[in-house]
Amino acid sequence: MSTQKLTADALRDILNERILVLDGAMGTMIQAYRLQETDYRGEEFANWPSDLKGNNDLLVLTQPQIISEIHRQYLDAGADILETNSFNATTIAMADYDMSHLAARINFESARLAKILCEEFTAKDPSKPRYVAGVLGPTNRTASISPDVNDPGYRNVDFDTLVLAYSEATRALIEGGADIIMLETIFDTLNAKAAAFAVLQVFDEIGYKLPVMISGTITDASGRTLSGQTTEAFYNSLAHVEPVTFGLNCALGPDLLRPYVETMSGIAECYCSVHPNAGLPNEFGEYDLAADEMSVEIKDWAQQGFLNIVGGCCGTTPSHIKAIAEAVRGLKPRQPKAVSNQFNLAGLEAFSLEW
C-alpha cells in the first residue's frame, strides 16, 4: 500500500484543472443485495446478542467482498474519489448494536478496502489517480438540540464525548489508508465543530495533515440545517478549519438543492463539493430520479461555475455516477472566491463586517 500522502495543496492543484467525481450511495447499493440477519452477522458475530441487520458499516468485516464490489462499480463508472463505508462507525453510533469497541477496527477496514481498489485503478491509469475519502458521519446524537421536548436543556451527548469518538475514528481511517478526511452530512454544526477539533488534534499528533472536506445538509425547503443555520451561517461557522472543499449533500434532490449550491459557490473561499440525493423519496422510501435526469441538472451547475467535486447521495447508483462523470467531463472547474477582509460571524444567520 502506498505511503505517499496527499496534501491539501496537491488536491487544490488537481481541482484547479478539472471537476472531480465523487462516488454515489453505499446504502442504496447494499439494499440491492437484500442481505438478511445471518449475512450481517457472518461467522464472527453469529452469536451476537443484539440484532445486526442494518448495521451497514459492519459489512466491511462480515461481507468485505460486497463492499469491494460496490466500490469497484463506482470506480468503473468514473469516480475519482471513493467514500469509506464508515458513516456510522463511531463509538457513539455503534452503541446501538453494542459494538462501540469495534468502531476503530471498522474505520480501519473501511479505509483499507477502498484504498486497495483505488491503488489498483490508479496503477491502470496513472493519469486519473483515485483517492479515498475517510468519512466521519454526524453520529445519531446532536449536541445542539434536546431529544426531550419536555426538557429543552437536556443533551444526550456532549462536546468532549464527540471529540473522543471522532478522534478514534480519524486515527483509524488514516491508518487504513484514507487520503482525505470528509466530515459529511452535517446537520448539527456543534457536532461538526467537535469533529473538526478532533481531526486537527489527530493531525497534530501524527505530524502531518490530510486534506479536509466538509459537507453539510440542508434538511428541507426552509434552507437551514437541522440545528437552524442558513447556508451562509454554516459556512462561516466552520471556515476557520480551512478545508479544501466546503459543500452540501443529502436530504434534497438537485432541483431543490440548487439555490443553496449557488449560495455556497458564491461565498466559499475554498473549493465546492455537492452530492445530492436522487430526488426525494417516494411513498415507499425509494428514489425515482433517473441518471439522465440528474445529470442534466448537474451539467447545468457545472456550466454555471458552481462545482469542483460532484457525486451522489441517497438513491444514486453507478449509473448515476457514470452519467454525472460524462456530464461534467471537460467543463471548467469553479474558481474559489478571492479571500476577502470581511469579518464573518454566525449564529443561526450569517453576519459579515467589511473592514
N, C-alpha and C positions, 0 to 999 in steps of 0.2 A: 504494500500500500504506500502511495506517495507520501513523503514527509514535507513536501513543499507547501507553504501556507499561502493562501490567497489573501492579499492585503486589500484594504479599502481603496487605496489609490489604483491598484491593478484592476479592480472591479469597475471603478469610475472610468478608467480608460476604455474598457470594453463598452460600457454604457454610453460613452460618447460616440461610439462607432455604429451601434445598432441596437434595436429593441430586442431584449432577451425574452424568452418564453419560459414561463413557469409551468409546472405540471397542473393536473386537474384534481378532482376529488378522489380521495382514497376510500372514504366510507361508501360512496356510491358504487365503486368497483368491487369492494368487499361484499356488498349486498348481493351482487350478481352471482356469487359463489354459493349462496343460500346455506351458509355454514350453520351447523347445529351445536348444541352444547358440547358434545363429545369432540367436535372439531376444535373448539376454542380451548378445551382442556388439554388435548394432546395426551401424551404419556406422562409427562412430568407432573401435571396437575389433575390427573384422573380422579383423585380422591379429595380434591379441594372442597372445603366445607361451604363455600359460597358459590352461587351461580356465576358463571363466567361469560355466558353468551352476551355479546355486545361489547365486550372489552377488546376493541379492535387493536389497540396498541400491543396487547399480549400476543397477538399473532406473529410478531417478529420472533417470538420464542417457540410457539407451538406450530405455526404454519409458515415458516420463513419463505418457502418456495412460492406461496401465493403472493406474499408481499413483493418478492423479487419479480414475479411475473407482471404484476401491476406496474411496478417501476419501469420494467423493460418496455411495456406497451407505451408508456408516456415518452420515454426516450425515442422509441421508434417513430412516434408521432411528431417529434421535433422539439421536445422540451430541452431547454438549456439548463434548467435548474430543477432538481428533484427535492421535494419536501420530505423530511423523515416522517415515518409513521409513529409520531410521538406526541400527538396533540394533547392527550390526557395523561402523559407519562410523568406526572409529578407525584410526590408522596401524598399531596392533598387529594387529588382526583382519584388516585389508585386506592385510597382508603375505602372507597365504595365497594371494592372487591376484596378487602383485607389483604392488599398486595403492596402496601406502601414500601415495604423493604425491597421490592423488585424494580422500583422506579429507575434507579441508576442503570441497572442491567438492561432494561428495555430501551432506554435512551441510547446506550452504547450500541446495542444490536441494531436499532433502527438506523443509526448513522452508518454503521459498518456495512449493512446490506446495501444501502443506497450508494455508498462510496465504491463498493466493488463494481457495480454496474456503471457508474459514472466514469470510472477509470477505464473500463472495458470500451465504452463508446468513445471516449477521448482518444484512446490508442488507435481506434479505427479511423478517426478523422481529427487529427490534432488541430485543424483549423477551426473546429467547433468544440471547444472544451465544455465539458459538462460539470456542474457543481452541485454540492449537497447543501441544502438549507436546513439546518437543525432547528426544528420547530419547538417553540415554547408556547403552549396554548394558554388560555386565560384562567385555567382551573375552573372548578364548578362552584366556587365561592367568590363573593365580592366584598372587598374591604370598605366600599363606599356606601353600601345600602344595607339596611337591616332586612333579614329574611322574615322577621316577625312584625306584622303590621301593628301589633299592639305595643311594640317596644321599639320605637324608631332609633333609639341609641344603641341597640344591640348589634353586635357583629359576630359572625361565626368564623372569622379569620382575622388575623392582624398582620401588619406590615412585616414584622420580623419573621413570622412563620412563613410568609410568602417568599421572603428573601432566602431563607434556608432551603426551601423546596426548589426554587429556581436555580440556586447555586449548584445544588447536587445535579440537577438535570443538565445544566450548561456544561459542567465539567465532563459528564459522561458523553454528551453529544460531541464535544471537541475530541475526547479520547477515541471516540468511534470513527472520527474522520470528517466531521462537518467542516465545510469551507466557509459557511455563513451562519450567523445566528439570526433567526427570524422570530420576533415577537408578533404573534398572529391572532387575528380575530379578537382584538381587544375591545371589550365592552365596558370595562372599568379602568379609568386612567390611573387610579391608585394602585391597582394590581400591576398595571404596566410599569409604573414607576418602580415598584418593588422588583419586577423582572429586570428592568434596565439596570438598577442598582446592583443586583446580583451578578448580571453579566459583566459589568465593568469591574466589579470586585474580582471575579474569576480571571479576567484579562490581566489585572494587576498581579494576581498570584502566579500565573503561568508565564508572565513576562512578554507576552505578545497579544495583539488584538486581531480578531477576525472582523470582517465587515458585518454590520448590523442592519437588518431590515425591520421596520416597524409597520404593522398593518392593523388598522382599526376597523370597527364595524359600526356603520350607521344602521340602527335597528329597525327604523320604519320611516314613513313619509314625513315625520317631524324633522328629519335631518339631523338627529342627535344620536350620540351613543347612549347605551342603557343608563350610564351614570349622568347623562344630561348635557354633555358638551356638544357644541357645534363642531363642524369640521375644523374651522379656524382655531377654536379654543383647544381642541385635541392636539392639533399640530403645535401650537405654542407651548403646551404643557410638556411636550417631550422632545422638542427640537434641540434642547441642550445636550441630548445624548449623542448628537452628531451622527445619526445613522446615514448610511449610504443611500437608502431609499426610505421614503415615507409614503404610505398608501392606504388603500381600503380594500376590504374583502367581505364576502359572505352577506347574509341577510336579504339582499336585494338582487334583482336581475339587472342587466346592463342598462335597460331603459330607465329604471328608477334610480339607479346609482349615478347616472351620467352627471347631473348637476354638481354632485359632491366631488366627483373625479375632476371636473373642470375647476372647482374651487381649490382643491388640493394642488392641482397643477399650477394655478395662478399664484399660490403663496409659498410653495416649498422651495427653500434654498438648497435642496438636495434633489436627488432623482426620485421619480414617482413610480409606484407599482400599483397594480389593481388586479384582483382576481374575483370577479363577481360570480354569483350563482347562475345556473341555467334557468333564469326566470324565478318566479315564485312557485312554491309547491302547490299542487292541485289538492283536491279533497282527499286524495289517497296518500298524500305526502310525497308524491313523485314530481319530478321536474320535466316540463314539456318543451322547453326552448331548444329547438334543434341546432345542430352545429353550424349550419349555414346561416341561420337567422342570427345567431350570436356573433358570428364572425363579421357580419355586415356592420353591426354596432361597434365592434372593437376596431375595425378598419377605420371607421369614421373618427374614433377617438385618436388613433394614431395620426391620421391626416390632419387633425386639428392640433397636433403637437402636445397631447396630454400624457404620452406614455414613454416609459423606459423599460419596465418589466410588466408583462401581462400573462395571465393564465386563467384558470377556472377554479371555482369553489364548488359548493354543493350541487350535485346533479350533472356536473361536467364529466366527460369521459375522454379517452384518447381521440375519438373522432372530433370532439370539440377543440381539443388542443391542436390537432392537425390542421383544422380549418383556421384557427386563430394564427398559427405559425405561418400559414400560407398568406393570410390576410395582411400581416404586418411585415412580411419579407420585403426588404429593400426600402421601406419607408424610414424617413429620418427620425431619430430619437429626439425626445424632448430635451431642451437645454434647461438646466436649473435656473431659477430666478437669481439674479445677481444679489449678492449679500448686501443687505441694507444696514443702515444705522438706526433702525427702529428699535424701540424698547417694547418688547412684546410680553404681555401678561395674559392670563386666562383664569376665569372661574368657569361658569357654565358658558359664558360668552367670551369672545376674544377682545382684548384691548391693546392697541398699539399706539405708541407715542413717538413721533418723529423728533429726533434731536436737532 
